[in-house]
Amino acid sequence: MSGIYIHIPFCKQACHYCDFHFSTSLKKRDELVIALAKELEMRKDEFKNTTVETIYFGGGTPSLLSIEELQFLIQQVYANYKVSEAPEITIEANPDDLILAEQSPREESRGLISNSIFSDYKKIGINRLSIGIQSFFEDDLKLMNRAHNSQEAKSCLEEATRYFDNISIDLIYGIPGLSNAQWQQNIDMALSYGIPHISSYALTVEPKTALESFIKKGIIENVDDDLAHDQFHMLVETLEAHDFVHYELSNFGKDRFFSRNNSAYWQGKPYLGIGPSAHSFSGNERSWNIRNNSKYIKAIEAGAFPKETETLSTADSYNEYVMTGLRTVWGVSLQKVASNYGSEYKKYLLEQSQTFINQQLLYIEDEKLLVTKKGKFLSDGIASSLFKLN
């Protein structure tokens, strides 16, 4: 199994907390789409012996692309790769893009354009939506500089659930000024739409973002780690009580609605990243494309690969497996550690884990090292303590 990730590096405006690669200028949109298609063709031999199970449009804001552009890129995948009979095809979308398209009737064009953006997505093969709600409160959305408002978020979900069963939404906790009571209202509002998958993240202050600048200037309060910790556990308890499985640190899904794309990543499956800043993984090599739209387009037009590649050492591969494994319900297989990295690595892992086992942050079950409920919020820090130096 493998997946293809296609990065769409455009946004209407910059969210204050975001450090992903994007541009608010759409001037090179046409050239970029052509370059994405060409990169898909250029790299087809990398996946010649495997079947593509997932196609994921991420960003940036993929919902800024037209139906024709999205269909063109999907067709390029099918033309150059062996695709499974029932692939998961996801698009990340912002509520304002979806609701604006829904409220603007369009004439049909070659049978592709209907009176519903959601119907259009289904026609071209998209079968999963990932919608960036983040919060249902206006103050939060303004603080984060989101392009949509609260009513657009609600209207979008009302329409989306009429067409799609497989929907994920993003929610952010630990926002300055967001009380526990308001956070509970956010969770309850999401549940009221019957959404089967929720991705939720603590607001993080990334370097060189507007959020970091505003906090340093005292314009916005700093994030409160204790508040984020409390709201994380509120989220876990509420969603598990509603039959969600907390299958990865930031992801909750009902049965049959786990993200196949992301699950493959967390389990170390190969994936191909297309577009500026996109990352790829082949099993023992990791590569990443240049974070510049113009340079990316020029390189692709010249038939060059605008990427850097690193070969993972045994220690690098082990560390990555521990990091991703501890974030998931699948945990870290002691047998896999021994077979893939050697008995010394298994011995090292068990020795390093003992302190956390004694603190009831980790436990071993069925030859797997897992994080306890108490340890989940700390899983990344715990994992780094188990790393092995080269």
Buried (B, 14 or more C-beta within 10 A) or exposed (E): BBBBBBBBBBBBEBBBBBBBBBBEEEEBBEBBBBBBBBBBEBBBEBBEEBEBBBBBBBBBBBBBBBBBBBBBBBBBBEEBBEBEEEBBBBBBBBBBBBBBBBEEEEEEEEEEBBEBBBBBBEBBBBBBBBBBBBBBBEBBBEBBBBBBBBEBBBBBBEBBBEBBEBBBBBBBBBBBEBEEEBBBBBBEBBBEBEBBBBBBBBBEBEEEBBBBEBBEEEEBEEBBEEBBBBBBBBBBEBBEEEEBBBBBBBBBBBEEBBBBBBBBBBEBBBBBBBBBBBBBBBEEEBBBBBBBBBEBBBBBEEEEBBBEEEEBEBBBBBBBBBBBBBBBEBBBBBEBBBEBBEEEBBEBBBEBBEEBBEEEBBBBEEEBBBBBEEBBBBBEEBBEEBBBEE
